[in-house]
Amino acid sequence: MVNALIVFLSGGAGCLSRYLLTLHIFPVMGLPISTFIVNVSGGFLAGVVATKIPQFKPMLLIGFLGGFTTFSAFSLECLHMIQNQQILMAIAYILASVCLSIGAAWLGCIISG
């Protein structure tokens, strides 16, 4: 029960962190940069937590990063780009987000391993 409460509270902290970030980082050339930053940094932090501090996995990976990362927002933003005939921008955003997030997770593992 204590772990569930920890995940709940840290998830709220992740959501609040994401919200505050979106208030200060605005779209650039039509791209939702705040979502991009959240997804890439979330990948990096997941790598660090998984390799360096796995004892905090419930709180940090499931809770905080679960609330912080924004794959559902990313999906909806990509759909809007496609619906607005911004196909090349959507493809570039998808490729950059996925590749850099995976790369950031790898870097997080390497740096903290």
C-alpha positions as CSV (number, residue, x, y, z in Angstrom):
1,M,0.0,0.0,0.0
2,V,2.9,2.4,0.8
3,N,4.4,1.8,-2.7
4,A,1.0,2.6,-4.3
5,L,0.9,5.9,-2.4
6,I,4.5,6.7,-3.5
7,V,3.7,6.0,-7.1
8,F,0.5,8.1,-6.9
9,L,2.3,11.1,-5.4
10,S,5.3,10.9,-7.6
11,G,3.1,10.6,-10.7
12,G,1.4,13.8,-9.7
13,A,4.8,15.4,-9.4
14,G,5.6,14.2,-12.9
15,C,2.4,15.6,-14.3
16,L,2.9,19.0,-12.6
17,S,6.5,19.1,-13.9
18,R,5.3,18.5,-17.4
19,Y,2.6,21.1,-17.1
20,L,5.1,23.8,-15.8
21,L,7.5,23.0,-18.6
22,T,4.8,23.5,-21.2
23,L,4.0,26.9,-19.7
24,H,7.6,28.1,-20.5
25,I,8.5,26.3,-23.7
26,F,6.5,27.3,-26.7
27,P,6.2,25.7,-30.1
28,V,9.0,26.5,-32.6
29,M,8.1,26.5,-36.3
30,G,4.9,24.7,-35.4
31,L,6.6,21.9,-33.6
32,P,5.5,21.1,-30.0
33,I,9.0,21.4,-28.6
34,S,7.9,21.0,-24.9
35,T,6.5,17.5,-25.7
36,F,9.7,16.7,-27.6
37,I,11.9,17.8,-24.6
38,V,9.7,15.9,-22.2
39,N,10.0,12.6,-24.2
40,V,13.7,12.8,-24.8
41,S,14.6,13.8,-21.2
42,G,12.2,11.2,-19.9
43,G,14.0,8.6,-22.0
44,F,17.4,9.8,-20.6
45,L,16.1,9.7,-17.0
46,A,14.6,6.3,-17.5
47,G,18.0,5.0,-18.5
48,V,19.7,6.6,-15.5
49,V,17.1,5.3,-13.0
50,A,17.2,1.8,-14.5
51,T,20.9,1.5,-14.3
52,K,21.9,3.6,-11.3
53,I,19.1,3.7,-8.9
54,P,16.7,0.7,-9.6
55,Q,15.6,0.7,-6.0
56,F,13.6,3.8,-6.8
57,K,12.0,2.3,-9.9
58,P,8.4,2.4,-8.5
59,M,8.7,6.0,-7.5
60,L,10.7,7.4,-10.4
61,L,10.0,5.1,-13.5
62,I,6.4,4.2,-12.9
63,G,5.4,7.3,-10.9
64,F,7.3,10.4,-11.8
65,L,8.3,9.5,-15.4
66,G,4.9,7.9,-16.0
67,G,3.3,11.2,-15.2
68,F,6.0,13.3,-16.9
69,T,6.3,11.7,-20.3
70,T,3.7,12.4,-22.9
71,F,3.4,9.8,-25.5
72,S,-0.4,10.3,-25.7
73,A,0.1,14.0,-26.3
74,F,2.9,13.2,-28.8
75,S,0.5,10.9,-30.7
76,L,-2.3,13.5,-30.9
77,E,0.1,16.2,-32.0
78,C,1.4,14.0,-34.8
79,L,-2.1,13.2,-35.8
80,H,-2.9,17.0,-36.0
81,M,0.1,17.6,-38.2
82,I,-1.0,14.8,-40.5
83,Q,-4.6,16.1,-40.6
84,N,-3.2,19.6,-41.4
85,Q,-1.3,18.2,-44.4
86,Q,2.1,18.7,-42.6
87,I,3.2,15.2,-43.5
88,L,7.0,15.9,-43.8
89,M,6.9,17.8,-40.5
90,A,5.1,14.9,-38.8
91,I,7.5,12.3,-40.1
92,A,10.5,14.4,-39.1
93,Y,9.0,14.9,-35.6
94,I,8.2,11.2,-35.2
95,L,11.6,10.1,-36.3
96,A,13.5,12.7,-34.2
97,S,11.4,12.0,-31.1
98,V,11.7,8.2,-31.2
99,C,15.4,8.1,-32.2
100,L,16.5,10.8,-29.8
101,S,14.4,9.3,-26.9
102,I,16.0,5.9,-27.5
103,G,19.4,7.5,-27.8
104,A,18.8,9.5,-24.6
105,A,17.8,6.3,-22.7
106,W,21.0,4.6,-24.0
107,L,23.1,7.6,-23.0
108,G,21.5,7.6,-19.5
109,C,22.4,4.0,-19.1
110,I,26.0,4.6,-20.3
111,I,26.6,7.7,-18.2
112,S,25.2,6.1,-15.0
113,G,26.5,2.6,-15.6
